[in-house]
């Protein structure tokens, strides 16, 4: 069974993370990060890592599978780190998705890697990573990322085997978890820096990486469902659909393709 074997000292030395903790097994790294936020003092950014999650969360009621050898992490950051004025908070998830995609693309040169708005990263048409951002009452952010690295679909639940992907399966080699994590954290730091000074740069990069452009999508919101052709991601981070009734923008919603 692959072990995470994360080198915490190296992570603290080479990235913007100020404090880190590693759990062999945990319910949810994001729940743990939120718990630490209620237990000051805590140095930020705080990184919570786990080899296995028993209650990893996705959007809504979805669960995130963390198989043996996968990478589960959550970052607790303050609002200043991500430049998150209230109207920018939805962009944090897009910035994280861009960072994940850019971190793993060099590891999969034979496969197309990109973003499925609002919070998934795909490789070879399958889900490789998911992102969940939660905003705490004091505006600190918990950025949860599940990345399938050294886990394998042979261990995945049957319902995921046709839709998920892992770096190990796609590349044919076992990855250095610490190196992957450091690359990811450096990309996150860069995207957060861009988000503070130039949010349009982040959304522009997200639009370049958008895999849904040209596809027929249905967006479900609290007011119903709208179907149209995806025209990409705009400068505010909204997904744009061209519909018979005109162009529609969505800053939130569930994509049904």
DRENSEBA-351913 format. One line per 2 residues: number of its first residue (from 1); their letters; for each residue x, y negated, z negated of C-alpha. Coordinates in nm, 3 decimals, always signed. Layout:
! DRENSEBA-351913
NUM> A> X/Y/Z; ...
***
This chain:
! DRENSEBA-351913
1> XX> +0.000/+0.000/+0.000; +0.157/-0.336/+0.100
3> XX> +0.233/-0.564/-0.195; +0.218/-0.937/-0.182
5> XX> +0.561/-0.986/-0.340; +0.530/-1.364/-0.332
7> XX> +0.843/-1.549/-0.440; +0.688/-1.814/-0.663
9> XX> +1.020/-1.987/-0.736; +1.089/-2.028/-0.364
11> XX> +0.736/-2.157/-0.301; +0.775/-2.420/-0.572
13> XX> +1.118/-2.516/-0.440; +1.027/-2.545/-0.072
15> XX> +0.670/-2.681/-0.069; +0.460/-2.960/-0.219
17> XX> +0.306/-2.722/-0.474; +0.376/-2.838/-0.831
19> XX> +0.246/-2.535/-1.020; +0.155/-2.181/-0.916
21> XX> +0.015/-1.863/-1.064; -0.005/-1.515/-0.913
23> XX> -0.264/-1.251/-1.003; -0.248/-0.888/-0.885
25> XX> -0.629/-0.877/-0.908; -0.880/-1.155/-0.972
27> XX> -1.247/-1.221/-0.914; -1.199/-1.538/-0.707
29> XX> -0.895/-1.761/-0.669; -1.126/-2.059/-0.620
31> XX> -1.313/-1.986/-0.942; -0.979/-1.965/-1.121
33> XX> -0.863/-2.297/-0.971; -1.187/-2.464/-1.083
35> XX> -1.139/-2.313/-1.429; -0.787/-2.454/-1.449
37> XX> -0.925/-2.795/-1.349; -1.129/-2.790/-1.669
39> XX> -0.820/-2.710/-1.877; -0.594/-3.017/-1.861
41> XX> -0.314/-3.088/-1.836; -0.257/-2.926/-1.499
43> XX> +0.008/-3.021/-1.246; -0.123/-3.078/-0.894
45> XX> -0.121/-2.937/-0.637; -0.191/-2.611/-0.821
47> XX> -0.169/-2.289/-0.621; -0.360/-1.978/-0.730
49> XX> -0.261/-1.657/-0.548; -0.403/-1.307/-0.563
51> XX> -0.319/-0.973/-0.406; -0.681/-0.859/-0.444
53> XX> -1.008/-1.045/-0.495; -1.313/-0.864/-0.625
55> XX> -1.551/-1.155/-0.570; -1.399/-1.361/-0.288
57> XX> -1.650/-1.610/-0.150; -1.731/-1.742/+0.196
59> XX> -1.993/-1.994/+0.305; -2.339/-1.953/+0.155
61> XX> -2.396/-1.600/+0.027; -2.112/-1.452/+0.234
63> XX> -1.830/-1.255/+0.074; -1.465/-1.258/+0.186
65> XX> -1.287/-0.925/+0.216; -0.932/-0.923/+0.080
67> XX> -0.783/-0.587/+0.167; -0.455/-0.451/+0.027
69> XX> -0.178/-0.671/+0.164; -0.402/-0.966/+0.248
71> XX> -0.338/-1.322/+0.137; -0.590/-1.493/-0.089
73> XX> -0.514/-1.840/-0.220; -0.674/-2.154/-0.351
75> XX> -0.522/-2.498/-0.385; -0.643/-2.748/-0.642
77> XX> -0.562/-3.101/-0.523; -0.671/-3.449/-0.617
79> XX> -0.874/-3.668/-0.384; -0.572/-3.886/-0.307
81> XX> -0.381/-3.588/-0.163; -0.641/-3.533/+0.108
83> XX> -0.739/-3.899/+0.149; -1.091/-3.792/+0.061
85> XX> -1.318/-4.087/+0.039; -1.668/-3.949/+0.010
87> XX> -1.741/-3.968/+0.382; -1.423/-3.777/+0.471
89> XX> -1.473/-3.467/+0.256; -1.603/-3.246/+0.542
91> XX> -1.280/-3.317/+0.727; -1.073/-3.141/+0.459
93> XX> -1.196/-2.800/+0.578; -1.110/-2.889/+0.938
95> XX> -0.764/-3.006/+0.833; -0.711/-2.676/+0.652
97> XX> -0.829/-2.480/+0.957; -0.586/-2.669/+1.181
99> XX> -0.304/-2.597/+0.934; -0.384/-2.225/+0.925
101> XX> -0.404/-2.202/+1.303; -0.077/-2.389/+1.354
103> XX> +0.097/-2.179/+1.088; +0.006/-1.844/+1.244
105> XX> +0.022/-1.923/+1.617; +0.402/-1.866/+1.635
107> XX> +0.350/-1.522/+1.478; +0.104/-1.417/+1.749
109> XX> +0.250/-1.544/+2.077; +0.057/-1.288/+2.282
111> XX> -0.284/-1.389/+2.143; -0.503/-1.696/+2.158
113> XX> -0.546/-1.853/+1.816; -0.798/-2.127/+1.746
115> XX> -1.082/-2.262/+1.535; -1.446/-2.170/+1.513
117> XX> -1.617/-2.474/+1.363; -1.664/-2.533/+1.078
119> XX> -1.426/-2.312/+0.880; -1.294/-2.002/+1.056
121> XX> -0.969/-1.926/+1.238; -0.979/-1.658/+1.508
123> XX> -0.713/-1.464/+1.692; -0.786/-1.247/+1.995
125> XX> -1.153/-1.333/+1.950; -1.170/-1.194/+1.597
127> XX> -1.181/-1.358/+1.255; -0.836/-1.384/+1.102
129> XX> -0.893/-1.645/+0.831; -1.172/-1.825/+0.650
131> XX> -1.169/-2.153/+0.458; -1.403/-2.272/+0.184
133> XX> -1.366/-2.623/+0.037; -1.540/-2.714/-0.287
135> XX> -1.550/-3.065/-0.430; -1.550/-3.088/-0.809
137> XX> -1.742/-3.362/-0.995; -1.423/-3.566/-1.043
139> XX> -1.354/-3.547/-0.664; -1.068/-3.301/-0.697
141> XX> -1.086/-3.040/-0.422; -1.051/-2.662/-0.439
143> XX> -0.937/-2.537/-0.098; -0.984/-2.163/-0.072
145> XX> -0.816/-1.973/+0.212; -0.839/-1.606/+0.295
147> XX> -0.584/-1.495/+0.554; -0.555/-1.138/+0.678
149> XX> -0.180/-1.082/+0.684; -0.047/-0.737/+0.590
151> XX> -0.384/-0.577/+0.533; -0.524/-0.354/+0.806
153> XX> -0.869/-0.301/+0.951; -0.833/+0.069/+0.875
155> XX> -0.911/-0.031/+0.514; -1.188/-0.278/+0.601
157> XX> -1.560/-0.218/+0.546; -1.714/-0.064/+0.860
159> XX> -1.924/-0.374/+0.931; -1.607/-0.586/+0.964
161> XX> -1.396/-0.360/+1.181; -1.541/-0.492/+1.509
163> XX> -1.516/-0.861/+1.417; -1.209/-0.909/+1.195
165> XX> -0.837/-0.919/+1.271; -0.512/-0.904/+1.074
167> XX> -0.163/-1.029/+1.151; -0.022/-0.682/+1.088
169> XX> -0.260/-0.514/+1.332; -0.218/-0.777/+1.606
171> XX> +0.160/-0.820/+1.579; +0.248/-0.460/+1.502
173> XX> +0.484/-0.565/+1.221; +0.455/-0.631/+0.851
175> XX> +0.493/-0.999/+0.770; +0.707/-1.166/+0.504
177> XX> +0.427/-1.291/+0.282; +0.633/-1.562/+0.117
179> XX> +0.751/-1.696/+0.454; +0.395/-1.699/+0.590
181> XX> +0.271/-1.876/+0.278; +0.546/-2.139/+0.286
183> XX> +0.478/-2.207/+0.654; +0.107/-2.243/+0.575
185> XX> +0.165/-2.476/+0.279; +0.394/-2.699/+0.485
187> XX> +0.131/-2.719/+0.758; -0.134/-2.804/+0.496
189> XX> +0.084/-3.081/+0.355; +0.132/-3.223/+0.705
191> XX> -0.240/-3.215/+0.789; -0.335/-3.373/+0.457
193> XX> -0.081/-3.650/+0.519; -0.236/-3.706/+0.864
195> XX> -0.583/-3.705/+0.713; -0.487/-3.986/+0.477
197> XX> -0.365/-4.219/+0.751; -0.521/-4.100/+1.076
199> XX> -0.831/-3.878/+1.039; -0.888/-3.893/+1.415
201> XX> -0.554/-3.718/+1.463; -0.681/-3.422/+1.260
203> XX> -1.014/-3.402/+1.441; -0.839/-3.443/+1.775
205> XX> -0.618/-3.145/+1.697; -0.923/-2.949/+1.580
207> XX> -1.092/-3.027/+1.912; -0.787/-2.897/+2.101
209> XX> -0.806/-2.573/+1.902; -1.186/-2.536/+1.929
211> XX> -1.267/-2.196/+2.079; -1.640/-2.264/+2.110
213> XX> -1.615/-2.531/+2.380; -1.825/-2.431/+2.679
215> XX> -2.015/-2.162/+2.488; -2.386/-2.161/+2.418
217> XX> -2.435/-2.213/+2.045; -2.731/-2.231/+1.813
219> XX> -2.686/-2.453/+1.507; -2.919/-2.381/+1.218
221> XX> -2.986/-2.664/+0.973; -3.245/-2.728/+0.708
223> XX> -3.462/-2.887/+0.978; -3.454/-2.595/+1.222
225> XX> -3.236/-2.462/+1.503; -3.090/-2.638/+1.805
227> XX> -2.933/-2.457/+2.101; -2.698/-2.611/+2.353
229> XX> -2.360/-2.597/+2.520; -2.069/-2.680/+2.292
231> XX> -1.878/-2.990/+2.405; -1.618/-2.965/+2.129
233> XX> -1.548/-3.145/+1.803; -1.574/-3.524/+1.790
235> XX> -1.364/-3.782/+1.607; -1.581/-3.756/+1.294
237> XX> -1.541/-3.379/+1.274; -1.891/-3.305/+1.400
239> XX> -1.957/-3.031/+1.652; -2.126/-3.162/+1.966
241> XX> -2.393/-2.977/+2.164; -2.525/-3.076/+2.503
243> XX> -2.896/-2.986/+2.498; -3.188/-3.038/+2.737
245> XX> -3.299/-3.320/+2.506; -2.959/-3.490/+2.508
247> XX> -2.634/-3.478/+2.315; -2.663/-3.370/+1.950
249> XX> -2.399/-3.398/+1.677; -2.386/-3.178/+1.368
251> XX> -2.170/-3.249/+1.065; -2.297/-2.938/+0.887
253> XX> -2.495/-2.627/+0.968; -2.463/-2.256/+1.037
255> XX> -2.341/-2.153/+1.382; -2.526/-1.868/+1.548
257> X> -2.365/-1.770/+1.874
***
